[in-house]
Amino acid sequence: MKHEKGGFASNGKFAAGGTINDTLGKASVDSIEDEAWNLLRESIVFYCGNPIGTIAANDPSSSSILNYDQVFIRDFIPSGIAFLLKGEYDIVRSFILHTLQLQSWEKTMDCHSPGQGLMPASFKVRTVPLDGDESATEDVLDPDFGEAAIGRVAPVDSGLWWIILLRAYGKCSGDLSVQERFDVQTGIKMILKLCLADGFDMFPTLLVTDGSCMIDRRMGIHGHPLEIQALFYSALLCAREMLAPEDGSSDLIRALNNRVVALSFHIREYYWIDMRKLNEIYRYKTEEYSYDAVNKFNIYPDQIPPWLVEWMPSKGGYLIGNLQPAHMDFRFFSLGNLWSVVSSLATMDQSHAILDLIEAKWSELVADMPFKICYPAFEGQEWRITTGSDPKNTPWSYHNGGSWPTLLWQLTVACIKMNRPEIAEKAVKIAEKRISRDKWPEYYDTKQARFIGKQARLFQTWSIAGYLVSKLLLANPDAANILVNREDSDLVSAFSSMLSANPRRKRDWKGLKQKFIV
């Protein structure tokens, strides 16, 4: 047994300085990484001879392809980050520019056209005969904006992830010419205008339908789900870094700054839950009609689920999944919480508390395979009503409490940002015990993630890429800065001023240098 990266001496004897078990363990891990890179490269899709993305899954055992042979925006993000960290920039640049071209395509469903800035959920490269010459062919891009998706849901997160990847490309490659291009600047503005458009909502959070993000099936997340808010906040900060200062952008930048402050205040103040806040909600008075109401959203204490009273650790906390009038979704959603840490949507104290909770509830959130997409699962009558008896989202499966290896990379970025990489290292080691042997599944089932998901695709690309990104970042933690958003001093000052004015007394804006709309 000889590995090209070392571990064994050329004469067949073990290299000095390590035990047999250490050497075998390193060789095993190296072989997993080599396999992952080979599989990731095999998933690459080419357009006109150039790499443009990676397909969702390359499972030879599956007879039903559905849309897993397409390039998904959200699925490509960990693939793109892995290529960036490896110094392979061309595929990411090509992906960014070609998906930008798709943004302006006409998109219609039942005579209705969605907002102009909408990015596709996915696209497929098709080879078609060339007009006028049946012997020749050409490649064309065939995008899906949700009009062909199961449930016909528009992908709200696609444009947000696109902005985040664009910034990461510039910071990692040093090539700022892409984000400075006129068409790219226009694309950023179109996404922002779509997200910042005025509506009927009283809150700074984005209002979306069920299934508009990673959880793309009916799972009771319609309204203001945390995942969308965390990505929205991150995309706003990334866009603010990249937008070129010009007269035509002043109103947009002003609206962006207002929204950043309002959104951060809203999430930190009203989505946060820990034992102290839980006890406060337990003692809430209802039906308060006042500008100074404590229970602003008229939450009834009986909404506190019995499982949460026992589950909440004395040290730690998290951001709830959703907030609407008279409704709090107390489920723990992993991606939303992890990206709130990465983007600084959560405060430093809240970020540490989220990681404290993950450590305290390791047996539930990680168990035999990281990471639970949400906790807990809907069961019984609640499952039937909320999911419509979805046979794919049965309890502790798929989006309903399933475990998704791709979430490793978001966990790793969050842990590195908070200078607690040992948490991610522990999770990666658990994944390495079986993920390769199990053929890189899309997700795992059961409370403890004991089974490969009943409908999980094997050789799922973002499971592969998520593992690789985690390994690359743990080997070079400074590289995580291409994804991290740091909180600026102006935002901290504005937030502190608003916090002192809320929620128990009337707002006093005299202390603010700049007025923000909240």
PELIN-V512657 format. One record per helix or strand of 3 or more residues. SS is the DSSP state (helix for helix, strand for strand). FROM is the first residue (numbers start at 1). TO is the last residue. If there is no record, write none. Layout:
# PELIN-V512657
ss | from | to
SS | FROM | TO
SS | FROM | TO
This chain:
# PELIN-V512657
ss | from | to
helix | 20 | 42
strand | 44 | 47
strand | 50 | 54
helix | 73 | 85
helix | 90 | 103
strand | 122 | 130
strand | 133 | 144
helix | 156 | 173
helix | 177 | 180
helix | 182 | 195
helix | 226 | 242
helix | 247 | 270
strand | 272 | 274
helix | 275 | 282
helix | 301 | 303
helix | 306 | 311
strand | 317 | 319
strand | 322 | 324
strand | 327 | 329
helix | 334 | 342
helix | 348 | 360
helix | 362 | 365
helix | 380 | 387
helix | 405 | 417
helix | 421 | 432
helix | 461 | 475
helix | 477 | 482
helix | 489 | 501
helix | 509 | 511
